Amino acid sequence: MLAIPLDLTVAGLNGASRDQLMFWIQGANDAAGTKVLNKSGKVKDLRVRLAAHYGLDRTAPMKLVMPTGPVPLDKAIQVRQWAHLRDLSHEWAQTAGHGHEFKLCVPSKDSEYSVTVLMN
């Protein structure tokens, strides 16, 4: 069985540019050690050749896969970060509304960093 390149999918093949098709054809020829696919012809012909070579059915309906399971970690982190920023903005508005300075962090005695101050 031929090893299909990871980025070669039916959807990718059907929407691929001429340059991408040439890249896949060169890869197939290199993997075979001989010229198994011809690079000449129209884009639609190149797609047909690649599909036949790798045994891909370009007419098969594409399945829409809905993700299941927990929210991806990066999305969960984003949600928490935005919630934290909303909390900070609320705290800043309350502090500035009372005429006080809002400090994101109070530096320690030995800190070389300056204090960030936001005023309304």
C-alpha positions in Angstrom: 0.0 0.0 0.0 1.2 3.5 -0.9 1.9 5.9 1.9 -0.3 8.9 1.2 1.2 12.3 2.3 -0.4 13.6 5.4 -1.5 16.8 3.7 -3.1 15.0 0.8 -6.8 14.7 1.5 -9.8 14.6 -0.8 -10.7 18.1 0.1 -7.1 19.2 -0.3 -6.8 17.5 -3.6 -10.0 19.0 -5.0 -8.9 22.5 -4.0 -5.1 22.2 -4.6 -3.2 24.7 -6.8 -1.1 23.5 -9.7 2.1 24.0 -7.6 0.7 21.9 -4.8 -0.3 19.1 -7.3 3.2 19.2 -8.8 4.7 18.9 -5.3 2.6 15.8 -4.6 3.4 14.3 -8.0 7.2 14.8 -7.4 6.8 13.2 -4.0 5.1 10.2 -5.5 7.8 9.9 -8.2 10.6 10.2 -5.6 9.0 7.6 -3.3 8.7 5.2 -6.2 12.2 5.8 -7.4 10.9 6.2 -11.0 8.5 8.4 -12.9 5.1 7.0 -12.0 3.1 10.2 -12.6 3.3 12.7 -15.4 3.4 16.4 -14.5 2.0 17.7 -17.8 -1.6 18.4 -18.4 -4.4 20.5 -17.0 -5.0 20.8 -13.2 -8.1 18.6 -13.4 -6.0 15.9 -15.1 -3.3 16.1 -12.4 -6.0 15.7 -9.7 -7.4 12.6 -11.5 -3.9 11.1 -11.7 -3.1 11.7 -8.1 -6.5 10.4 -7.0 -6.0 7.2 -9.1 -2.4 6.7 -7.9 -3.3 6.9 -4.2 -6.8 5.3 -4.5 -8.7 8.3 -3.4 -12.4 8.7 -4.3 -12.9 12.3 -5.1 -16.7 12.0 -5.5 -17.3 10.5 -2.0 -19.3 12.9 0.2 -17.1 14.5 2.8 -18.1 13.8 6.4 -18.4 16.7 8.8 -16.8 15.5 12.0 -18.1 17.3 15.1 -15.7 17.3 18.0 -16.7 15.5 21.1 -15.3 15.5 24.6 -13.8 18.2 26.8 -13.0 21.7 25.5 -9.4 21.8 24.1 -7.0 23.0 26.7 -6.0 26.1 24.8 -9.7 27.2 24.5 -10.2 26.6 28.2 -7.2 28.7 29.0 -8.4 31.5 26.7 -11.8 31.5 28.5 -10.1 31.9 31.9 -7.8 34.6 30.6 -10.6 36.7 29.3 -12.6 36.2 32.5 -9.5 37.4 34.4 -9.2 40.5 32.2 -12.8 41.3 32.8 -12.3 41.0 36.5 -9.2 43.3 36.3 -11.1 45.9 34.3 -14.0 45.9 36.8 -11.5 46.3 39.7 -9.7 49.1 37.8 -13.1 50.9 37.2 -14.0 50.6 40.8 -10.7 51.8 42.1 -10.4 54.7 39.6 -14.1 55.6 40.4 -13.1 56.2 44.0 -10.1 58.4 43.0 -7.4 55.9 43.9 -4.5 54.5 41.8 -5.0 51.1 40.4 -1.8 49.0 40.6 -1.5 45.8 38.7 1.2 44.6 41.0 3.0 46.0 44.0 6.7 45.5 43.6 8.7 43.9 46.4 11.4 46.0 48.1 14.2 44.4 46.0 12.2 44.6 42.7 13.9 46.4 39.8 10.6 46.6 37.9 8.4 49.7 38.0 4.8 49.7 39.2 2.2 49.9 36.4 -0.3 52.5 37.2 -3.5 53.1 35.3 -5.6 56.2 35.9 -9.0 56.9 34.5 
